[in-house]
Amino acid sequence: MKQLKLTVFFYCFLGFFFTESLTLPTKLPDVDNFHVTQKFIDDNVGSLTVIAVAQYVQEATFEEVEVLVKEMLQLRDKCLPDETLPECARLANDVLQESICAVEGLPQKYNFSHCCIRRDLERRSCFLSNKKADVGFLPPFPIGDPEKKCQDYQQKKDLYLKKYIYEVARRNPFLFAPTLLIVAARFEEVANTCCTQQDIARCFQTRAPPVIHYLKENSAYEKIVCGAFMRFGPKTLNSINIAELSQKFPRIAFKELTYLVGEISSQYGGCCEGDVVRCMRGMSKIVNDVCTKQNSISSKLKECCEKTILECAACIIYLDKDEKPKDLSPREAKFTDSKDVCQHQDADQDNFMNEFLYEYSRRHQDLSIPELLRIGENYENLLADCCKTENPPDCYRHAEEKFNKTTEKSLKIVRQECERFQNLGKDDLKYHYFVKLTKMAPQLSTEELTSLSKEIVAALGMCCAKREQFACVDNLVDLLLGEFCGVNRNRTINPAVDQCCKSSFAFRRHCFEGLKADKTYVPPSTSQDLFALHEDLCQAQNGVLQRKKDRYLVNIVKLKPHITEEGLRSFHTDFTNVIEQCCKAEGPEACFKEEHLAPQGVDSRPAAFASLGMLIEMQNLRLFSRVLRQVKAEEMRRHFTKDIKL
């Protein structure tokens, strides 16, 4: 299973940047980890500052970010010759946040003054809480003409890459700095190749999607892990890492695993908080530890760790899971058959539960990470009950039956999702999730709901045909549904969704599966411009037009939360017909205006989509007759009969 990668291994790619500033040995064990990392940080203060500021103050312009970059570069130049200066001994993140707050008018302009009156941990927590996962308030990512982009890139390469990092960082506020720099490095490789090609546009269309996929995949994963850490603490984070590492490397000893998990978990605070320097140092140390201890982790790591740093991460990420040791028993009897289970648990509960998860995960490489966490939580709850009884062994010896019931429920959910994918196809399945997710969480923005629906459909399309269907689907869909919960603990959507997010990290997918329409939701009053159509749609490319349609359909569900999937498909057909009719008309803009219901507070949907009952309520016969002239009589009659029931 390559969907949930071990985050620890992403950071070997830092070598891409290292090689621009100094010569490195080709093997990781030869690297003086601390000094190499510090040299990299010193040489890349500008890029790291861009990342941090753009993620903390997403609305800030590039010019405003550049002011702070210059300030941090001046501080670096001051501290390099004399690190004993008082200002050089402070945490870099504290210095940066103080500098952000000191920019005249900036806190007031972007509404983070409340963070600036706080200090130290409280200020850092405030800046973290201020990050916005929904970036609908930002303009679309600048694309532009590929040839013009290449000219700008070739003329001012450093400035262009810095702007690219800025645009990506502000739209991915929880993405770890090392991951973002990897994305920038891969984009640079694409630009270097494509800007020398004759067909520049086609080259970017071919080479850019893998970079975008890598960005989205890792952004989602790092958000879900940070969300687990922020909401549930290090225990849940440890469980995720134990399950992943035990599955990937089933021969690793529990003691060695415990050490690695402790190292990994200890570094997440800085990365999740947005402390770019602390994150860089921590992740670099983890990579060094992995390759230093490769012999006790996996024999496959030797090949990877002997490669150059540039090749290291790709090698490890795409390693297949190690085969289970031949002498590994089908199950570990000490957790279900021993009469002393309760005593062992009481002696050191956390360590005992970690060992159970380790033993179960290395024996069940076919299960998803969320499913392993569910089994672990089930076992912990079972012992909590059994150890209170008069005969605990008789109680917990049936643990496997409970585990199987949980897994069967998860398998059933995945089977239903894949059957739905096979029966409906991608388009109709997209309508299914538009309706389902919008009813569950109508408070989310239209952009979030359309994006999440399409990503779930894409995940099912990728996973349902695979041999490891269950693990693939459960891992990815759980990852995507985690978007509901976000990173910050204070994020709230509605009572039902909030309950799923805070009750159990392991079982939230099961919880979401049982949710129906939000009963507390009150549809908004319609907006005059919500469904307005304009002439520019006639020249829109397929992708732009499709996004407009998707937004329209989700907005329909927000206004009519009881609509069915069939009803939504009907609206989609009507939307397409109106665009085709008006784009063929002599005056498309006038046609679109006539298709828009003007009276505010009554109904602002295009008339071709309104039911006869709504039109009669409007008592607007002039508008009604105009609609009849614009839309084929057969089309209108088909929709009206739904209300009239002839």
Secondary structure, 3 states (H helix, E strand, C coil): CCCCCCHHHHHHHHHHHHHHHCCCCCCHHHCCHHHHHHHHHHHCHHHHHHHHHHHHCCCCCHHHHHHHHHHHHHHHHHHCCCCCCHHHCCCHHHHHHHHHHHCCCHHHHCCCHHHHCCCHHHHHHHHHHCCCCCCCCCCCCCCCCHHHHHHHHHHCHHHHHHHHHHHHHHHCCCCCHHHHHHHHHHHHHHHHHHCCCCCHHHHHHHHHHHHHHHHHHHHHHHHHHHHHHHHHCHHHHHHHHHHHHHHHCCCCCHHHHHHHHHHHHHHHHHHHHCCHHHHHHHHHHHHHHHHHCHHHHCCCHHHHHCCCHHHHHHHHHCCCCCCCCCCCCCCCHHHCCCCCHHHHHHHCHHHHHHHHHHHHHHHCCCCCHHHHHHHHHHHHHHHHHHCCCCCHHHHHCCHHHHHHHHHHHHHHHHHHHHHHHHHHHHHHHHHHHHHHHHHHCCCCCHHHHHHHHHHHHHHHHHHCCCCCHHHHHHHHHHHHHHHHHCCCCCCCCCHHHHHHHHHCCCCHHHHHHCCCCCCCCCCCCCCCCCCCCCHHHHCCCHHHHHHHHHHHHHHHHHHCCCCCHHHHHHHHHHHHHHHHHHHHCCCHHHHHHHCECCCCCCCCCEHHHCCHHHHHHHCCHHHHHHHHHHCCHHHHHHHHHHHHCC
